[in-house]
Amino acid sequence: MAESAAASSVSHDELAALKRIGLDGGLSGRAKVSCSGLAERLDASAQTASRRLQRLDEAGLLDREMLADGQLVTLTDAGVTALRREYADYRRLFEDGATLSLNGTVTSGMGEGRHYISLSGYMRQFRERLGYEPFPGTLNVELTAESVRSRGEMDALETGTTRIDGWEDGDRTFGPATCYAARVDADTNSYEGAHVIVPDRTHHDETQLELIAPVKLRDELGLDDGDTLTVRLGGEDA
């Protein structure tokens, strides 16, 4: 994903600068920052602080407006995602069984999930690694704004994560994906044993989530377009 690539292109020192800017107000709005002031907080030189700001800007993790006596800085969505990923790592260090909940509404997809999931190269791996053959189709979920920002924490999940390898069929190459064990809660109904599937290459943006299961989740949970639900991740079966 683009945001993951942006975060991985910066160093730990640059992420520390990003965190400092967030703490100074750049997470919720525009923070006024000077290189000398940031340098003092980071125990670094003003030149080093300036380089870190430039690198964060180039990586798309913050936006800057230059002023005569400093700059106004705010974290981008990618910057917020990068900090959430760091937060998720610390949760795994200090909290046993840390989970992630994502909220959204059911929406109709374009039917591509049905085609790709049914391909033999994927279906064989689903049977071997997930323990079931998915219903031929995905449940599409449009995430809330808050959950879009939180979904970056998925990258830090280890429990309940299964890798699906890419494969070739003649001249065509099909890309890899990652499956995350999930429980789906909708109104008074709940289903355990589903998976969020995230292809390495996808036309979906960060607002969209796709789920697979051995059953048709719409029928199992009585869902229609526009219904709200919660997807819980982070356990063997979430």
Residue frames as qw, qx, qy, qz and C-alpha x, y, z in Angstrom:
[[0.000, 0.888, 0.460, 0.000, 0.00, 0.00, 0.00],
 [0.355, 0.708, -0.045, 0.609, 1.17, 3.51, -0.64],
 [0.402, -0.825, 0.153, -0.367, 0.92, 4.63, 2.97],
 [0.910, -0.355, 0.147, 0.155, 2.88, 1.61, 4.22],
 [0.751, 0.352, 0.058, 0.556, 5.60, 2.31, 1.67],
 [0.061, 0.833, -0.074, 0.544, 5.77, 5.96, 2.75],
 [0.639, -0.724, 0.179, -0.189, 6.18, 5.07, 6.41],
 [0.931, -0.157, 0.167, 0.283, 8.85, 2.45, 5.71],
 [0.606, 0.591, 0.011, 0.532, 10.89, 5.01, 3.74],
 [0.117, -0.832, 0.240, -0.487, 11.62, 7.12, 6.83],
 [0.457, 0.221, -0.740, 0.441, 13.94, 6.32, 9.72],
 [0.496, -0.552, -0.630, 0.228, 13.12, 5.79, 13.38],
 [0.282, -0.287, -0.187, 0.896, 14.59, 9.23, 14.13],
 [0.152, -0.132, -0.364, -0.909, 12.25, 10.79, 11.59],
 [0.479, -0.491, -0.680, -0.258, 9.28, 8.94, 13.08],
 [0.437, -0.446, -0.493, 0.605, 10.33, 10.34, 16.48],
 [0.049, -0.106, 0.067, 0.991, 10.15, 13.83, 14.96],
 [0.347, -0.319, -0.603, -0.644, 6.72, 13.02, 13.55],
 [0.501, -0.517, -0.676, 0.159, 5.54, 11.92, 17.00],
 [0.301, -0.322, -0.282, 0.852, 6.90, 15.13, 18.54],
 [0.132, -0.075, -0.304, -0.940, 5.00, 17.23, 15.99],
 [0.458, -0.428, -0.699, -0.344, 1.85, 15.25, 16.74],
 [0.474, -0.489, -0.572, 0.457, 2.26, 15.87, 20.46],
 [0.183, -0.258, -0.075, 0.946, 2.74, 19.58, 19.76],
 [0.399, 0.526, 0.319, -0.680, -0.64, 19.81, 18.01],
 [0.217, 0.391, -0.617, -0.647, 0.08, 18.65, 14.47],
 [0.077, 0.152, 0.984, 0.061, -2.15, 15.61, 14.86],
 [0.125, 0.654, 0.705, -0.245, -5.38, 17.54, 15.37],
 [0.229, 0.948, 0.181, -0.130, -4.53, 20.75, 13.54],
 [0.585, 0.658, -0.155, 0.448, -1.72, 23.00, 12.38],
 [0.680, -0.629, -0.076, 0.369, 1.21, 23.29, 14.76],
 [0.257, 0.929, -0.237, 0.122, 3.70, 26.15, 14.52],
 [0.911, -0.236, 0.105, 0.323, 7.18, 24.66, 14.48],
 [0.171, 0.903, -0.390, -0.046, 10.65, 26.15, 14.33],
 [0.814, 0.304, -0.463, 0.175, 13.73, 24.09, 13.53],
 [0.143, 0.460, -0.616, 0.623, 15.49, 25.35, 16.66],
 [0.612, -0.285, 0.355, -0.647, 12.51, 24.49, 18.88],
 [0.963, 0.086, -0.136, -0.217, 12.10, 21.04, 17.36],
 [0.599, 0.456, -0.567, 0.333, 15.85, 20.46, 17.62],
 [0.179, -0.455, 0.594, -0.639, 15.75, 21.17, 21.35],
 [0.819, -0.133, 0.238, -0.506, 12.92, 18.68, 21.89],
 [0.957, 0.245, -0.153, -0.035, 14.73, 16.03, 19.86],
 [0.608, -0.647, 0.361, 0.286, 18.15, 16.71, 21.38],
 [0.720, 0.292, 0.397, 0.488, 19.55, 17.34, 17.91],
 [0.229, -0.254, 0.164, 0.925, 20.96, 20.25, 15.87],
 [0.424, 0.587, 0.194, -0.662, 18.70, 22.67, 14.05],
 [0.310, 0.460, -0.649, -0.521, 20.15, 21.42, 10.76],
 [0.020, -0.013, -1.000, -0.011, 19.24, 17.83, 11.65],
 [0.300, 0.463, 0.646, -0.527, 15.72, 18.88, 12.66],
 [0.399, 0.583, -0.170, -0.687, 15.32, 20.69, 9.34],
 [0.225, 0.287, -0.859, -0.359, 16.42, 17.58, 7.41],
 [0.110, 0.201, 0.950, -0.213, 13.95, 15.41, 9.29],
 [0.382, 0.565, 0.353, -0.641, 11.09, 17.78, 8.51],
 [0.367, 0.526, -0.476, -0.602, 12.07, 17.77, 4.86],
 [0.102, 0.124, -0.976, -0.147, 12.21, 13.96, 4.75],
 [0.233, 0.369, 0.803, -0.406, 8.79, 13.66, 6.41],
 [0.403, 0.609, 0.037, -0.682, 7.38, 16.14, 3.90],
 [0.292, 0.431, -0.712, -0.471, 8.91, 14.27, 0.95],
 [0.021, -0.037, -0.998, 0.039, 7.48, 10.98, 2.28],
 [0.379, -0.382, -0.504, -0.675, 4.00, 12.51, 2.37],
 [0.465, -0.377, -0.739, 0.310, 3.64, 12.20, 6.14],
 [0.147, -0.679, -0.376, 0.613, 3.12, 15.89, 6.83],
 [0.330, 0.765, 0.320, 0.451, 2.17, 19.14, 5.10],
 [0.454, -0.417, -0.168, 0.769, 4.09, 22.37, 5.69],
 [0.212, 0.904, 0.242, 0.281, 3.42, 26.07, 5.16],
 [0.611, 0.019, -0.189, 0.768, 6.58, 28.13, 5.44],
 [0.181, -0.954, -0.238, -0.019, 6.50, 31.33, 7.52],
 [0.264, 0.815, -0.320, 0.405, 9.07, 34.03, 8.19],
 [0.256, -0.597, 0.615, -0.446, 9.62, 32.78, 11.74],
 [0.446, -0.132, 0.862, -0.200, 8.98, 29.06, 11.33],
 [0.319, 0.011, -0.754, -0.575, 6.41, 26.84, 9.66],
 [0.700, -0.056, 0.309, -0.641, 2.87, 25.56, 10.15],
 [0.207, 0.241, -0.936, -0.155, 2.87, 21.77, 10.12],
 [0.766, -0.055, 0.285, -0.574, 0.07, 19.20, 10.13],
 [0.366, -0.165, 0.909, 0.113, 0.16, 15.43, 9.83],
 [0.516, 0.156, -0.520, -0.663, -1.37, 13.94, 6.68],
 [0.913, -0.122, 0.031, -0.387, -3.57, 10.84, 6.77],
 [0.838, 0.282, -0.422, 0.203, -0.45, 8.82, 5.91],
 [0.150, 0.493, -0.566, 0.644, 1.35, 10.44, 8.85],
 [0.646, -0.324, 0.317, -0.614, -1.46, 9.54, 11.24],
 [0.968, 0.081, -0.177, -0.159, -1.41, 5.97, 9.90],
 [0.584, 0.437, -0.553, 0.402, 2.35, 5.76, 10.50],
 [0.168, -0.422, 0.569, -0.686, 1.91, 6.78, 14.15],
 [0.842, -0.151, 0.129, -0.501, -0.98, 4.36, 14.61],
 [0.881, 0.241, -0.404, 0.060, 1.27, 1.59, 13.32],
 [0.277, 0.425, -0.626, 0.592, 3.88, 2.52, 15.93],
 [0.523, -0.319, 0.360, -0.704, 1.15, 2.58, 18.58],
 [0.940, 0.007, -0.149, -0.306, 0.03, -0.90, 17.54],
 [0.669, 0.336, -0.582, 0.317, 3.59, -2.20, 17.96],
 [0.030, -0.367, 0.601, -0.709, 3.75, -0.86, 21.52],
 [0.763, -0.187, 0.128, -0.605, 0.36, -2.37, 22.31],
 [0.913, 0.131, -0.382, -0.048, 1.71, -5.75, 21.25],
 [0.404, 0.386, -0.629, 0.541, 4.66, -5.24, 23.60],
 [0.072, -0.182, 0.593, -0.781, 2.66, -4.29, 26.69],
 [0.661, 0.042, 0.266, -0.701, -0.88, -5.61, 26.19],
 [0.232, -0.029, 0.965, 0.116, -1.60, -9.32, 25.89],
 [0.254, 0.500, 0.826, 0.058, -4.29, -10.08, 23.34],
 [0.101, 0.505, 0.005, -0.857, -4.47, -6.55, 21.91],
 [0.434, 0.473, 0.740, 0.202, -7.15, -6.38, 19.22],
 [0.001, 0.160, -0.244, -0.956, -8.34, -3.96, 16.56],
 [0.321, 0.587, 0.714, -0.206, -11.96, -3.00, 15.84],
 [0.054, -0.075, 0.412, 0.906, -12.98, -1.38, 12.55],
 [0.352, 0.538, 0.603, -0.472, -16.44, 0.08, 11.95],
 [0.041, 0.184, -0.526, -0.829, -18.20, 0.61, 8.65],
 [0.659, 0.341, 0.279, -0.610, -21.24, 0.12, 6.46],
 [0.630, 0.145, 0.731, 0.217, -22.06, -2.65, 3.99],
 [0.334, 0.662, -0.205, -0.639, -21.71, -1.65, 0.37],
 [0.898, 0.366, 0.240, -0.036, -21.94, -3.38, -3.01],
 [0.433, -0.474, 0.540, 0.544, -18.73, -4.31, -4.79],
 [0.433, 0.563, -0.375, -0.596, -18.06, -4.63, -8.50],
 [0.961, 0.140, 0.066, -0.229, -18.13, -8.43, -8.55],
 [0.469, 0.649, -0.591, 0.094, -14.38, -8.86, -9.00],
 [0.371, -0.461, 0.721, -0.361, -13.99, -10.62, -5.65],
 [0.888, 0.118, 0.321, -0.309, -16.20, -13.49, -6.84],
 [0.777, 0.577, -0.249, -0.001, -13.94, -14.09, -9.85],
 [0.254, 0.665, -0.636, 0.298, -10.58, -13.91, -8.10],
 [0.535, -0.385, 0.625, -0.418, -11.52, -15.90, -5.01],
 [0.920, 0.167, 0.244, -0.258, -12.77, -18.75, -7.19],
 [0.541, 0.666, -0.512, -0.042, -9.46, -19.11, -9.08],
 [0.948, -0.108, -0.291, 0.066, -7.79, -22.46, -8.41],
 [0.547, 0.350, -0.419, 0.634, -4.44, -20.95, -7.35],
 [0.226, -0.432, 0.346, -0.802, -6.11, -19.01, -4.54],
 [0.823, -0.280, -0.111, -0.482, -8.77, -21.59, -3.65],
 [0.843, 0.053, -0.485, 0.227, -6.14, -24.28, -3.02],
 [0.309, 0.274, -0.492, 0.766, -4.32, -22.00, -0.56],
 [0.495, -0.388, 0.110, -0.770, -7.55, -21.00, 1.17],
 [0.912, -0.198, -0.288, -0.216, -8.33, -24.67, 1.80],
 [0.772, 0.093, -0.453, 0.436, -4.81, -25.44, 3.04],
 [0.317, 0.200, -0.368, 0.851, -4.12, -22.30, 5.08],
 [0.371, -0.252, 0.151, -0.881, -7.52, -21.00, 6.19],
 [0.190, 0.043, 0.942, -0.274, -9.18, -24.40, 6.47],
 [0.459, 0.558, 0.604, -0.336, -12.17, -23.66, 4.24],
 [0.299, 0.319, 0.563, 0.701, -13.34, -22.80, 0.74],
 [0.091, 0.304, 0.237, -0.919, -14.71, -19.25, 0.78],
 [0.443, 0.689, 0.536, -0.205, -18.15, -18.41, -0.52],
 [0.518, 0.262, 0.401, 0.708, -17.54, -17.10, -4.07],
 [0.012, 0.817, 0.232, 0.528, -17.75, -13.41, -3.32],
 [0.372, 0.007, -0.475, 0.798, -16.61, -10.84, -0.78],
 [0.202, -0.850, -0.474, 0.106, -18.52, -8.73, 1.72],
 [0.387, 0.433, -0.005, 0.814, -17.53, -5.14, 1.00],
 [0.389, -0.757, -0.414, 0.322, -17.38, -2.64, 3.85],
 [0.263, 0.715, -0.014, 0.648, -16.89, 1.12, 3.61],
 [0.554, -0.280, -0.509, 0.596, -15.01, 2.18, 6.73],
 [0.178, -0.953, -0.236, 0.070, -15.77, 5.20, 8.87],
 [0.298, 0.855, -0.271, 0.328, -13.23, 8.03, 8.81],
 [0.479, -0.691, 0.495, -0.218, -11.90, 6.99, 12.22],
 [0.904, -0.076, 0.419, 0.037, -11.50, 3.36, 11.13],
 [0.697, 0.677, -0.061, 0.229, -9.71, 4.42, 7.94],
 [0.020, 0.828, -0.460, 0.320, -7.12, 6.05, 10.18],
 [0.661, -0.469, 0.538, -0.232, -6.98, 2.98, 12.44],
 [0.965, 0.243, 0.048, -0.091, -6.61, 0.33, 9.74],
 [0.391, 0.725, -0.531, 0.199, -2.86, 0.99, 9.56],
 [0.473, -0.503, 0.644, -0.330, -2.64, -0.98, 12.80],
 [0.965, 0.155, 0.087, -0.190, -3.48, -4.13, 10.82],
 [0.618, 0.620, -0.452, 0.168, 0.11, -4.18, 9.58],
 [0.076, -0.556, 0.695, -0.449, 1.30, -4.77, 13.15],
 [0.859, -0.169, 0.242, -0.418, -1.01, -7.74, 13.79],
 [0.123, 0.427, -0.891, -0.095, 0.70, -11.11, 14.00],
 [0.325, 0.120, 0.893, -0.287, -1.88, -13.40, 15.60],
 [0.528, 0.561, 0.576, -0.274, -4.47, -14.59, 13.12],
 [0.301, 0.762, -0.295, -0.492, -2.53, -13.39, 10.07],
 [0.785, 0.085, 0.585, 0.182, -2.14, -15.72, 7.08],
 [0.057, 0.585, -0.454, -0.670, -0.14, -15.04, 3.92],
 [0.792, 0.440, 0.417, -0.075, -1.52, -16.10, 0.54],
 [0.438, -0.346, 0.505, 0.658, 1.18, -16.43, -2.13],
 [0.470, 0.614, -0.202, -0.601, 1.04, -15.07, -5.63],
 [0.664, 0.023, 0.728, 0.166, 1.00, -17.54, -8.52],
 [0.181, 0.431, -0.495, -0.732, 1.15, -17.80, -12.30],
 [0.678, 0.346, 0.632, -0.143, -1.20, -19.32, -14.86],
 [0.641, 0.564, 0.353, 0.382, 0.35, -19.29, -18.29],
 [0.373, 0.453, 0.035, 0.809, 1.08, -15.68, -19.22],
 [0.349, -0.767, -0.138, -0.520, -0.91, -14.23, -16.32],
 [0.383, 0.099, -0.659, 0.639, 0.48, -13.44, -12.88],
 [0.494, -0.708, -0.376, -0.337, -1.80, -13.22, -9.84],
 [0.107, 0.615, -0.452, 0.637, -0.57, -11.26, -6.85],
 [0.399, -0.143, -0.803, 0.418, -0.20, -12.23, -3.19],
 [0.405, -0.646, -0.168, -0.625, -2.51, -11.18, -0.36],
 [0.113, 0.142, -0.776, 0.604, -2.76, -11.23, 3.42],
 [0.541, -0.495, -0.552, -0.397, -5.75, -12.64, 5.34],
 [0.047, -0.293, 0.574, -0.763, -6.61, -11.47, 8.86],
 [0.258, -0.377, -0.886, 0.076, -8.82, -13.62, 11.08],
 [0.183, -0.190, 0.053, -0.963, -11.93, -11.60, 11.91],
 [0.032, 0.478, 0.839, -0.257, -15.19, -11.66, 13.80],
 [0.074, -0.310, -0.352, -0.880, -18.04, -9.69, 12.30],
 [0.010, -0.439, -0.713, 0.546, -20.59, -8.10, 14.64],
 [0.134, -0.231, -0.412, -0.871, -23.78, -6.70, 13.13],
 [0.589, -0.424, -0.116, -0.678, -26.67, -5.57, 15.32],
 [0.736, -0.414, 0.414, -0.341, -27.49, -8.62, 17.48],
 [0.977, 0.209, 0.025, 0.036, -25.80, -11.13, 15.15],
 [0.210, -0.778, 0.568, 0.165, -22.16, -12.19, 15.11],
 [0.952, 0.295, -0.077, 0.007, -20.03, -14.45, 12.93],
 [0.418, -0.696, 0.553, 0.187, -16.62, -15.85, 13.86],
 [0.728, 0.014, 0.626, 0.279, -14.35, -17.47, 11.33],
 [0.517, 0.840, 0.152, 0.059, -14.29, -14.79, 8.63],
 [0.637, -0.231, 0.162, 0.717, -11.15, -13.17, 7.22],
 [0.211, 0.904, -0.053, -0.367, -10.34, -9.70, 5.96],
 [0.799, 0.167, 0.346, 0.462, -8.43, -10.18, 2.70],
 [0.011, 0.915, -0.127, -0.383, -5.97, -7.47, 1.62],
 [0.837, 0.417, 0.140, 0.327, -4.31, -7.98, -1.78],
 [0.530, -0.369, 0.116, 0.755, -0.85, -6.48, -2.16],
 [0.014, -0.043, 0.389, 0.920, -2.11, -4.79, -5.31],
 [0.113, 0.590, 0.789, -0.126, -5.70, -3.57, -5.37],
 [0.074, 0.491, 0.331, 0.802, -7.84, -0.86, -6.96],
 [0.449, -0.773, -0.444, -0.059, -9.58, -0.33, -3.62],
 [0.134, 0.658, -0.331, 0.663, -8.45, 2.59, -1.49],
 [0.175, 0.133, -0.773, 0.595, -8.00, 2.67, 2.29],
 [0.497, -0.086, 0.234, -0.831, -11.73, 3.28, 2.85],
 [0.839, 0.078, -0.301, -0.447, -12.70, -0.18, 1.58],
 [0.338, -0.362, 0.845, -0.199, -12.46, -3.52, 3.38],
 [0.724, 0.135, -0.511, -0.443, -13.21, -6.94, 1.87],
 [0.510, -0.322, 0.715, -0.352, -14.18, -10.03, 3.89],
 [0.599, 0.143, -0.714, -0.334, -14.35, -13.69, 2.96],
 [0.527, -0.227, 0.661, -0.484, -15.93, -16.61, 4.84],
 [0.097, 0.018, 0.974, 0.205, -17.14, -20.15, 4.17],
 [0.169, 0.641, 0.736, -0.137, -20.69, -18.75, 4.15],
 [0.147, 0.602, 0.309, 0.722, -22.40, -15.81, 2.45],
 [0.244, -0.169, -0.511, 0.807, -22.03, -13.21, 5.19],
 [0.300, -0.129, -0.145, -0.934, -24.90, -11.07, 3.89],
 [0.691, -0.276, -0.521, -0.418, -27.32, -13.97, 4.41],
 [0.605, -0.153, -0.675, 0.394, -25.70, -15.28, 7.60],
 [0.218, -0.237, -0.415, 0.851, -25.93, -11.88, 9.32],
 [0.153, 0.768, 0.620, -0.042, -29.03, -10.56, 7.51],
 [0.263, -0.510, 0.090, 0.814, -27.16, -7.63, 5.97],
 [0.469, 0.770, 0.394, 0.178, -28.23, -5.12, 3.35],
 [0.441, 0.408, 0.015, 0.799, -26.36, -2.19, 1.79],
 [0.169, -0.677, 0.039, -0.715, -26.06, 0.63, 4.32],
 [0.811, -0.545, -0.207, -0.059, -26.17, -1.62, 7.41],
 [0.033, -0.807, 0.516, -0.285, -23.47, -0.92, 10.00],
 [0.961, -0.162, -0.207, 0.087, -21.11, -3.51, 11.42],
 [0.284, -0.828, 0.483, -0.031, -17.89, -3.95, 13.38],
 [0.875, 0.301, -0.358, 0.120, -14.97, -6.10, 12.24],
 [0.557, -0.749, 0.351, -0.078, -12.78, -7.33, 15.11],
 [0.788, 0.452, -0.380, 0.176, -9.26, -8.52, 14.41],
 [0.036, -0.719, 0.576, -0.387, -6.27, -9.68, 16.41],
 [0.667, -0.299, 0.623, -0.280, -7.06, -13.21, 17.60],
 [0.279, -0.107, 0.912, 0.281, -6.71, -16.70, 16.20],
 [0.087, 0.520, 0.779, 0.339, -10.36, -16.44, 15.21],
 [0.036, -0.370, -0.008, -0.928, -10.64, -12.81, 16.35]]
